[in-house]
Amino acid sequence: MSEQEKEHIEDLIGKYILDEATQQEVAEVEAWAQLNSENEKYLKDAQVIFEKSQIPNSPKFNADAAWEKVYPQLDTPGKRHVFMLPFWRVAAGLVLIASLVYLFYTQLNSVEEQVFISQNEVVTQIFEEEAEVTLNKDSEVKVAFNSRKKTGVIDLKGEATISISEDKKASWLVEAGELKIRDIGTVFHVRAIPGEDHVEVSVFEGSVQFFTDEQEGILLESGEKGRFEKASQQFFKEEASPNVIAYKTRIFEFVDLPLQEVIAQLNQVYQQNIRLEGPIGNCPITVNFENESLETVLSIITETMGLDLDESDDEIVLSGESCF
């Protein structure tokens, strides 16, 4: 609704409630109220506000008698008409207009907020049936959605994979401290761990704009990762790794990756204490896993690389004398 349209309907509602509207104006207000439940509620709220703002006329107050007492004390004649204005009616009208403006403003800017914390488990939440957020462990998200403006802001602390529907009706923005990620119909991952010296955004579908209020930032397409270094305030672009969302998908793609890096990723996703013994940390491995149990994953790795596996209550040890 434009400002001109808002002013017009406010004026009509004011006349309607003050019983000064023409039949045509009454019909227009009632038709507007029937358009949707929000309009109907707005009209009812305006009527309640007006009723509560009324100042009851005191039967003991006589304006003419008061005037007769005050008039002789005035040096300048001809001012009686100023005191004869319907003051209470004007005041009530001003209260009504102010209330209508306030109602429009609060409805236009009403924001629904939700907070979710993942703590010790991966949590997935869907907002407004078009934004899916999967939080990794020890992460927090606050979502503010304005239904009238059709805007959603996802404030993230931690790590999350975010999927926005292609037929979305709202505009979505992710905030991680000073950094912002504007969605352009995508699936993307954000790592914004408090205390780390950088923030990463990896895109797997569509594209996003990765920026701050002071910098235009970079446009990231599918398969690209953006990194923002906090100290230098610089953006960098590189290839995205599909494994960053393995905590959600349990899908890993390792291509000539050093074993120590593979183990680090497995520890993070499966929340285990796996360590290596012997000169095998830099041994490269190429293997894919799709939604496999940790037992199966480790069995394939040890068989492929000729390693020994020793499991105790608090840790899992992979050992070997050299690369297979």
N, C-alpha and C positions, 0 to 999 in steps of 0.2 A: 504494500500500500504506500503510495507516495505521500509526501508531507501535505500536499494540497488536499488529497483525499481524506487524510486523517483529520485535518482542520475542519473539513466539511462535515464529516460524521460527528465530530465533537460538538460542532455548532448545532447540528440537528438534535443530538441527544440532549444537549442543554435545554433547547426549546421544548423538547418532548417531556422532560422531567418537570420543567417549570410550567407545563400546560399552556405553552404559548405557540406550539407548532400548528401549522395548517393541517388539514386532512391529508393533503398530498405528502407533507413532511412526516406525519405520523405513519403513513403507509410505508414510506421509504425506510424509516427507522426500524419498523417491525419486520420488513422484508430483509433488511440487513442482519437483524438479530437471528433470523431463521436460516441464514446461510450456513452456519455451523455452530457447534456447542460453545466455542470460544467467544463468538460474538454475543450469543445469548447470555453467557455468564458475565461478560463485560457490561452489558446493559443493566442486568440485575445488580451488579456490584455498584454501578454508578447510582442507581436508585437508592440503594441502602446508604451509600455515603451521603447523598443529598438529604435523606431523611434524618440521619444522625447529625448533620451539620446545621439543621434548623435551630434558630434561637426563638423559643416560644415568646409570643407577645405577652407582656405583663398587663393584666386588666387594670392595674393601678397607675399605669403610665399614660399620661395625657399630653401628647405633643403640643397641642394648641395652648394648654395651660402653662406648660413650660416656656413656650415661646413668649407668652404675655409677660412672664417674669423677666426674661432675658432681654426682650426688645428695648425697653426703656434705657438699658445700660449701653446700648450700641450708639456710637457717634454717627455711623453712616447708615442712612435709611436704604431700604430696597433690598436688603439681604435675606428677607424672610424665606424666599423661595429655596435658598440653599438648605435651610433646615427642614423644609417640607418635602425633600426627596425621600422616596421610600427606602430608607437606609438599610433596614433589615433585609429587604428583598434584594437589594444590590449586593450586600455582603454575602447572602446565601448564594447568589449567582456566581460571585467570585470564587467562593469555596468550591462550588460545583465545577467550575471551569478548571480550577487548579487540580481538583480530584480527578477529573477526566484526563488531563494531561499526564498526571502521575500514573493512572491506570494504564494508559497507552504505553508509557515509557517502561513501566515494570513488566508488562506483558511482552513488549518487543524485546526486552533484554533479559527475560527470565531464562535462567540457565539451570539445567539439571546436572548435578554432580554425583559421580560414583567413584569410590575408591576400592581397589583390590590389591591385596598383598599375597605373594605366592609362598613366602616362608620356605618350608622344606619340601615343597613339591611343585611340579609344573602345573600351571593353572591356565585354562582357556576360558575367555569370556567373549560374548558377542554383544555389540552395542548397536542399537537401532536397526538390527537385522542387516547391517551392511559393513560393519567393521569388526573383524575378529582379531583378538589380541591374545597371544599365547605367551605368558610370562615364564621365564626360566626361574629357577629357585632363587630365593632371596632378592626378589624384585618387587617393585611397587608401581602402580599406575593409577593416575587420577584422570577421569574422563569428564569433561564439561561439554554438554550438548545444548545448543540453543535451537529449539524446535521451530521458532519463527524465522530466525535468520538462516536456518539449515546449515549450521556450522558445528563442527566437533573438534575439540582440542584434547589430545592425549598427552598428558604430562608423565614422562617416564623416568624412573630411577632404577637402573639395573639393565636387564636384557629382555628383549621381547621380539617375537616374530609377528608382524602385522599384515593382515590381508584385508584389502578394501574391495568391496564388490564392484564389478564393472558397471552395473546399473545403479550406482549410488545416487542418492538424491541430495546428499549433503557434501559440503567441502570439509575435508579432514586435514588437520595439521598435528604433527607430533613435535613435542618440545622436550628437550633434554638439557636442562640448564639454559645456557645462552643459545644453544643450537636448535634449529628448527628443520623439520623435514616435511615438505609439502607433497602430499600424495597426488599422483596423476593416474590413478587406477592401477593398483599394484599389489605385489606381495614382496615385502622387504623385511630385513632384520636390522635391529638397532642394538648396539652394545654401548651402554652409557653407565659404566660402573663408577659410583662415587669414589674418588681417590685415585682413579687411573688417569694417566696423563693424556689420554686421547679418547675420542668417540668414533665409533665405526658404524657405517650404514652399508648393508649389502642388499642389492636388488636382484630378485629372481623372476619377477614379471613386471612389465610396464616400466615406469620411470618415476623418479622423485627428484625434487630440488632440495639440495642440502645446503643450508645457508644460516646466516645470523642476521640480526637487524642492521648490523654495520657492513656486512659483506654479502655480495650476491651469491657467493659460494659456487657450487658445481652441480651440473645436471648429471644424474646417474641413470644409466639404462640397464636393462636386464643383463646380468652376468658381470656387473661392475660393482666395486666396493669403493666407498669414499671414506677417508680418514681425516679427522680434524685434530691437529696437534694443539693442545691448549696453550703451551708455552709460547710457541711462535705464532699462534693464531692463523695457521695456514691449513689449506685443504689439499689433499692428495687423492689421486685416483689410481686404482689397481684392479686386478682380477678378483672377483668374489669367489670364496670357497663355499660349496654347497654344504659343507660339514658344519657351518655355524648354526644351522637350524636342526642339527641332528637331535638335540634335546627334545624337539617336538616330533620329528619324523622317524628317528632311529635309522636314518639312511646315511651311510658313510661312503665316500669315494676317495680312496687313497691311491695316488699315482706317484710312484718313486718318492714317497715321503719317508723321511728318517723315522725309525721305529720309536725313538723317544718322543717325537711329535704325535705319532699315532697313539701312544700310551697316554699322553697328556690329554688328548681329546676324549679318549675312552674314560679316563678318570673323571673328567668333568661331566660327561653325559650320564654315566652309570653311577656316579657318586661312590667310587671305590678307591682303594689304596693299592694301585698296581705299580710295582717298581721293577727296574731292570738291574741285573747283575752281570758283570763281564763287559767286554768291549763291543757291545752290540747296539748301542744307542744310535749310531749313525748308519746302521744297515738300512738300505731302502726297501720299501715294500709297496707292491701294487695289488690292491684287492678292494672289492666292493662288498658292503653289507647292507641288507635291507630288512629292518625290523627283526634283527636276530637277538637272541639272548646273549648276555655277556659270556656265558659258558661256551656257547657255540663260536663266538667271535674269537675268544682266546684259543680255543682248540684249533681253529683254522690257522691262526697266526703261528702258533708253536709248531704245527705240522708243516706249514709252508717254509718256515725259516729254520727248522731243525733245532728248536729250543726246548728247554726243560721248564716245566711249570710246577711250582710248589705253592700250595694254598694253605694258609693258617686262618685263625679267627679274625685277625685284624689286618691282614695284607695278602696280596698275591704277588709272587716273585716269578719273573721270567728270566732265565739265565742261559748263557751260552758262551763258547770260547771265541767265536768269530761269526761272520756272516755266512750263511749257508751257501 
